[in-house]
Amino acid sequence: MMDAPVLSVRALGVVPRDSRTAGARGPAILDDVTFDLAAGSSVGIVGASGAGKSTLGLALLRLLPAGLLPTPGSSARLAGRELFSLGAAELRDVRGRQLAMVFQEPITALNPSMRVGDQLAEAVTVHGEKDARAALARATEMLDRVGIPDAADAARRYPHEFSGGMRQRLLLAMPLMLDPLLIIADEPTTALDPVRQARMLDLLEQLRRRSGTALMLITHDLDLVGERCERVLVLDGGRVVEDGPPAAVMSGARSSAAQRLARHRLAIPTADAAARESAEGTLADPTRADSPRAASPLLEVRALRVRYAERRRGLRATQAVEAVQDATLHVARGEVLGVVGESGCGKTSLAQAILRLVPCVAEALRLDGADLMAVQGESLRRRRRRIQYMPQDAGASLSPHLTCEALVAEGPVVHGLCGPDEAAARARTLLESLGLPADASSRLPRALSSGQRQRVALARALAVEPDLLVCDEPVSAVDPPTRGQLLDTLSRLRAERGLALLFISHDLAAVARIADRIAVMHAGRIVETGPTRAVLSAPAHDATRTMLAAVPTGAPRR
């Protein structure tokens, strides 16, 4: 007789509250989802943005937003216990200890007013650990295991003091504290570079083997699923349209949704391709002295430094951090410079310093010849219209009280580009051009998927017609077709408007597709710069080689 599954889901449906109370069959967010998951096994949940992947995880934890309800007859049994019939006290006991979730947006999932060590320790104290010191010591040990530098000091810090990739690791540390029966990981590695991504997934793999914890990995990355999961479910419109081994689904997909995901996978160029293009004279080098782009850069940065000063915590002083050290780069009008590197290496600090959002010093920081270090107040605000920022945590950057149309229309009105009516019309057009549904304009950000919020943040940045767009992980939270659509949109805007991009990403395949040149950061320094295909196919620095070696290939790990 086969062992009973650790998770058994039957006919799980989720609909808007109004449609169920009215007795009508409204648009289902999830519809008749059915599958089993054995102890110690792994399943990948993939699909387009808005397909219902995150809703599936939230439904299992009974954390659906107030406007959504499970349909009658929905069932989810964890180790034989029906999750949808648990009382409040039983549910608190199950969450975390038996069923844990790694949420997609770390900055909104972490408590901003609690030190991270206390947040991790709380995960075990609420489930029976009486010794607060022992819980904090365990939290510090876990911070070290997930690769947070100086774990003892990090435990005393707050979430906003960490990079996006480090915050992602903090969330991954929480379920590892309790060895639950099942971990639902919702895009757990989108903010991580390939090296950190591999290490974090290795930790989850070790937990599976040691404790028999099952893993439900929600992701857009088919290659990641192929490496790490034994099985894949493809969701489309809230329904399971494919179910099988990853290799079979990727190579012989029957549904249009799975075919679309497989068709839009991107590849990193090989050394042979770069050599062929170089021989044919098609490998552009915008850094050549005779290049018109190099002659008059739109953005010029020379010897820029960002230093986060020492802070005192009671009797203890934290060490000053040199986040960016002597960074030198340039971006020409209409050029795309990709910035890649490990999580916490200083990429976001570099981007924020260029916009003068964090204190910095530099020998030169110029936009179209104007000295950005010399302007303040209203003059700086006017300059910032020409250089817009798309932050990594798109959901946290959008006001929860404004509709998407109002969010996008606000910039053109504030900067005097047009009146409110024209700005609203522009906003609707821009949102639709980025592939959002027609009714997205009237929705609040919380009513959209994470990938859709990412597109709203991009629309907001583009609305004021900047010359330079600084994108911090702009495609990390979107599915492959949408990623391709966004990259095509950025390429089109680049061609039509001469828009330049500083494109920060861990997605080396996306960088390969859109960037003319790449700058590789390591420990706060730019250690390698060159034409994209040359850097990716024949890297000169160990940091670049290590990143490339860690990129998922889709082949199962042995």
N, C-alpha and C positions, 0 to 999 in steps of 0.2 A: 504494500500500500504506500502511495506517495505521501510525503509529509505535507501537512496543511500549509498553504501560503501564509507569509507574514502579513501580506496585504491582499485583500480580495475586494475589488470594486465592481459593482453591478449596476447597470442602468443609471449611472450618475448623470444627472442633468442640472443645469443652473439657468434660471431665467430671471428677468427683471421682476421686481416685486409687483409692479402694477399689472403685468400681464397675467400673473398667477391669481392675484386676488380678483381680477375681473373675469376669470374663468376662460379667457382666451388663450390660444397658443401663441404667445409672443415670440420674438426673435430669441432663440436659445443661445446662451453663451457657451454652454456645454450641452451635449445631446447624446444620451445613451452610451456613455463611456464605460467600457467593461474590460477589465484585465486583472490578472493575478501577478504577484511579485513574491518570489521565494526568498527566504532568509539568505543573506549574503550575496544576493544577485544584484544586477544593475540594469536599469532600463533608461534609455534616452527618450525624452519627450521633445519633439521638434515640430516646427510649423511656422507659418508666417506670423508677423506681429499682429496681435489681435485674434489669433486662432483659438485662444482659450487656455494656453499652457499655464500661465501664472494662476488663472482662476482655478484650474484643477488642483494645484498645490494649496491654495487658500481654502478651497472647499474641504479638502481632507483635514485641514487643521481647524475647521469651523471658524474661519476668519474672513468670510465673505463680507464685502462692503455692505452697508446698510441697504442699498438698493437692489441687492441680489438675494435670491433664495434657491435652495435645492428643490428639485421637483419631487412630487410624491413618488415613493417607490425607490428613490435613490438609496444606495447602500454602499458603505465602505467599512469593512471589518479589518481591524488591526489586531493580529494575534487572537482572532476570534471575537473581539469586542466590537460591537456596532458603534462607530464613531458618532453617527447622527442621532443616537438615542442617549448619549452620555449627559449627565447633569453637569452643572458648572464645576463642582468640586472634583468630580471624576475627570473632567476635561483638563483642568489645571494639572492634575497628576499625570495625565498622558502627555501633554505638551512638554517638549523638552526632554523628558526622561525616556519616553518611548517613541515619540514622533517629533522630529525637529526640522526646522526649515531655515535655510540660508536665503535671506531675502535679496532681491535684485538690486535695490538701491541702498547702499550702506548708510549714506548720510541721513536718510529718513528712517532707517531701521534702528540706528543706535541712539541712545538717550544723550542729548547734547550736554546735559547738566551733571552727568555721572562720569567719574574717571573710568577708563576702560577696564582696569583691573577689577574694580568693584562690579562692573556689569558682568564680567565673566564669572566672578565669584558668586554673584547672585544666582547664576544658573544652577549651581550645586546647593547653595544654602536653602533655596526654596523647596528643594527635593530631599531635605533631610540632613545635610551636613551642618553640624552644630558648631564646629570650630571655625570661627571667622578667619583666623590666621592661616589655618590649613587650607581653607578655600582660596584665600588670596595667593598663597604660595603655589597652589595648583594652577591658578590663573596665570601667574607669572611664568611658570614652566610651560604652559600652553602657548603663551605669546612667543616664547623662544622657539618652540617647535614649529610654529607657522612662519618663522623667519622675521619677526619684528626685532630690529636692532636694540640693544640695551634694554632687555625686557623689563628689568626692575624699574628703570626710570619710565619706560613706556606705560607701565601699569598705573602710574600716577598722572598720566596725561589725559586730555579730553579728546573726543573724536575729531574735532575740527583741527587739531594739531597734527593730524596724519594725512598723508597723500591718499588719493582715491584708491590706489592699489593696496595700500596698507589697511585702509578701512575694510576693504573686501576680505583681507586676511583675518581681521578681527572678527568678522561675522562667521568665517569658517571655523574659527577657534571655539566658538560657543557650543556647537553640537558635539565637538570632539571631547568636551569636558564630561559628557554624560554617557557615552556609548549607547545611543538609542537604538531601537529596533529598526527604524527607518529614518533616513535623512532625505529631505526634499531640497535639492540645491537648485535655486532659480537663477540661472545665468551666473554661477559663482565665480567665473574667471574672466568676465568681460573687462574688468579693470586691471587685469594682471598681464604682464608680459609673458611670452611663451615659457621662459624658465621658471618663473614663480607659478604659473599655471600648472606646469608639470609637477612641481613639488607639492602643491596643494592637493592635486588629484592623487598623487602618490600617498599622501597622508590618509585620504579617504579610502584608498585601496587597502592600506595597511589595517585600517579600522574594520573594513569588510572581512578581511581574512582572520583578524584576531577575535572579533566579537560577533561576527555573523550579521553585522549591520547591512541592511539593504539600502541601495542608493537609487533615487529617482533624479536623474540629471536633466534639467530643463535647459535647453540651449538652442542657439541657431546654427551651431557649428557641426556640420555633418562629419567632418574629419575627426573632431573631438569625440563624437559619439562612436565612430568606427573604432577608435583606439581604446576607449574606456568602457564601453557598454556591450553587454551580451545581446541586447535586444533594443529595438527602436519602435516607438509609436509615433506616427505622423498625424497631427491634428490639422483639420481644415474645417473652418466654420463650426468649431466645437465638437466635431465628430472624429473618431479614429478612422482614418482612411487607409493606413498601412500599418502592419504589425509583423515584425520578423527580424531576423539577424541584420545588422547594419549593412554588411556587404551586399546582401541580396536586395535590400531596399534601395541602396544607392545605385546598383548596377542594373536592376530590373524593375524599377518603380512602375506600378500600374496606375496610380492616381496622378492627376495633373498637379496636385500640390507637391507631392514628393519629386516628380519630374522637374518642377520649377525650381525647387531647392537644389537639386543635384546639378541642374543646368547652370546655375549662377555661382557655383563654387569657383573661387579664384585661386590661381597658382602663382607661386614665387618663381621668377625666371631662373633658368638654369645657366650654368657657366657657358654651355655651348651656344645658347641663344644670345647671350651678351657678346660672345666672341664673333658670332655671325653678324650681328647688327653693327658692331664696331668695324668689321671688315667692309661692310656695305656702306659705311658712312652714315648710318641712321641713328647711332647712339649719340644723342645730343649732350654737350657739356657746357652748361650755362656759366661755368666758372672760368672759361678761357678768357684771357686778357682781351682778345678781339671780339668777344661776344657782346652784342648790344645790351643784353640784360645785365652783364657784369659792369658795364660802363656807368650806369646811372641807376643804382638800386632804389627801389621804393622804400624798403626798410634796410637800415644799416645798424648793426649792433657790433660794438667792439669792446672787448674786455669787460663784459657785464658781470657783476657779482651780486648775489643775494645772500645775506647772512641773517639768520634768525638768532637774535641775541639771547644771552644767558638769562634765565628766569629763576627766581627763588621760590621754592615751595617749602615754607616753614624754615627749618634749619638747613635744608638741602637745596643746592643750586643745580639747575639743569645745565648741561653742556651746550655752548653755542654751536649752531649748525651752519656750516657753509653749504647751503643748498645748491648754489650755482657759482662756479669758479671760472672767471676769465672767459666767458662765452663770447665767441665772435662768429657772426654769420651775416648773410645778406639775403634779401628776397627781392627779385626784380618784379616790375609790374607784369601781371599775367603769369607769374611763375608759381610753382608749387614746391615748397621745401618740406619734406617729411622729416619729422623729429621722432626718433625711436630710442628705446632704452628700457632698462629694467624698472619695475615699480619703485618709486622713491628716489630715482636718480636725479630729479630736479626738473623734469620736463614741464610740469605745471607751474612751478615757481618761475621758470624762464618765461613762460607765456604771460603770467600775471605781471612780471616785472616789465615786459615790453609794453603792456598797457598801463604801467604805473599804478598797479593795484596793490603792490607790496613794495616796501622800501628797497632801493637798490642803488648801486653806484656803477658808473660806466664811463669809459673814455669817450664813447659815442653811442647815442641812441637817437636815431633820426628817422623821421617819416617824410619821404619825399623832400629831403633836404632840411626840414624843420627840426630843431633840437627839442625833443620831447622832455629832456631833463630840465629845460629852462622855463617850461610853462606850468602854470598852476590855475586852480579855480576854473573860471568860465573859459579861459583859453584852452585849458586841458580838455574840458568837456567838448568843445567844438572839434578839437583834434580827434577825440575818441569816436566821433561819428564815422570817421574814415577808417578806423581800425576797430573792428567788432570782435567780440569774444563769444564763442560757444562753449560753455563750461561742461565739464565731464559729468556732473550730476544734474542732468537736464531737469528731472522732476523737482529737485530742490530749488532750481533757479527760477521756476515759474510761480507767480503768485497764485495760490489756490482759490482766490476769490474773484479772479477775472476770467472771462471766457477766452478761448484761444484767439478769437478775432480781436478782442480788446488788447490782449497781450502783444500781438503782432502790430496792431495799429498804433500803439502808444509811441513807439520810437519816431516814426515820421512826423507825428504831431509835435512832440517835444522838440525835435530839431528843426521845425518850421519848414519841412519839405512839402506839406500839403495840409488841407483842412481835415477835420474828423471824418466827413463822409467819404472823401476820396481815399483816406487812409484805410477806412474799413473795407472799401471795395478792393484796394490793393491787397489787404490782408487775406481776404477770401480767395482771391486769385492765386496768391503765393502759396497758401495752404493746400489748395487743390493741385497746384503744379508739383508739390512734393509728395503727392500720392495719398493725402489724407481724405477720408470720406467727406461727402458734401456737408454733412451735419456737424463736422468737427468744429466749425467756426463758432457754433453756439454752445459747445460743451465746455465744462471746466476741465482743467488738466487731469484731475483724479478720475475722470470718466474715460480716459484714454489708456492704452497700453504704454509700457515703458518706451517701446520703439516709436510709437506715435508721438509721445512727449518729446522724444529726441528730435523729431522733425519739426515740431512747433518751435523748439529752441533755435533750430537752424533758420526757420522762417523769420523769427524775431530778429536775428542777427542780420539777415539779408535785406530786411525791410527798409533800412536806412541807406541802402546802396553804398556799402563801404568799398574802399580800395583794397583793403587787406582784411582777410578773415582769419582769425586765430581759432582753430578748431581743436579742442581737447577731447580726444576719443569720440569723434562725431558719428561713427558707424558701429560702435561697440555693442549697442543694444538693439540692433535691427537685424532682421532675417536677411539671408543672401540676396533674394530678389530686390528688397528695399535698399540694401547696401549698394547694389549695382545701380539702382535708380538714383540714389543720392549722389553717388560718384559721377554718374552721367550728368546730373543737374549741375554739380559744381564745375565739371569740365565745360559744360555749355556756358555757364555764367562767366567762367574764365575767358572763353573765346569771345563772348558777346560784349562783356564789360571791361575786359582786361583785369578781372578780379585776381588778386594774388592770394595765396593760401600758405599759412604756416600750419601744417597738418600733423598733429600729434596723435600717434596711434600705436597700439600694440599689434594691430592687424597688419602684418608685414605684406600680406598679399594685396590688401587695399592700398597700402603705400606704394607697392610696386606698380599698381594700375594707374595711380593718379599723379605721383610725384615725379618731378624732373630730377631732383637731387635729394639725398638723404643726409641728415646729420645724426650721428649716433652719440647718445649721452651715456656716460658711465660715471657714477660717484660724483655727480655735479659738474663734470667736464664734458665738452664735446671732443670725442676721441677719434672720430672718423667722419669725413665728409667727402661726398663725391657723387657722380651720376648714379641714379637709382640702380640700374641693372648691373653696373660695375660693382657697387657696394654689396648688393645682395648675392651676386653670383661668385664674386671673388673677394670676400671680406678681408681687410687687413688687420683688424683688431680682434683680440680674443673675445671681447664682449659681444661683438657682432656675430662671430662664429658660434658662440654659445647659444645666442638667441635663435639663430637659424636652425641649429641642431635640435632645438626643443619644439619646433613648430609641428603640430599634429599632422600626420600624413594620411590618416584614415585606416591604416593597417592595425589590427589588434595588437596590443602589447602582450608580450610573453612573460 
